Amino acid sequence: METINSNDLIKTKLEYARSLYLHASSLRMKNFNYFLIILAGSIALHSNIKSQSMYTITYLAGMLLGMLFILLDMRGKKLLLSASSELIKIEEAIDINIIKKRDLDTFQLMSHTFVYRAVYLTVSTFCIVMLIKNVWSIFFR
């Protein structure tokens, strides 16, 4: 039976945690890009709508889409944090601190999380307001 060298084990753990970290960050950015593409398509669709009831459906879909992407971003952030915490543990085991030092040394006024969620919330809020306005105009003309 072959024994595993301690350095090989640490190297394997580091590669695994790093690939998970890169995958999670890539997933969050792809989700945001998909949201922007869907939003652009929705705006194009909205400009060609003639029916009042279709406006209601479009605003409802936009509201649900924004909320869905907020949930997807929360999941992506959780994956990113779990990978980051594993990387920190491995770094501590081999006596380096790249991630922890980066997080402590940089002052971030705005993070990716803030920007992503601000866009999702802005679109959702806009759609909620327009949905209420549209439904109000249908029932209380």
Secondary structure, DSSP 8 states (H G I E B T S, - for coil): -----HHHHHHHHHHHHHHHHHHHHHHHHHHHHHHHHHHHHHHHHHHT---HHHHHHHHHHHHHHHHHHHHHHHHHHHHHHHHHHHHHHHHHHTT--HHHHHHHH---SS-HHHHHHHHHHHHHHHHHHHHHHHHHHHH--
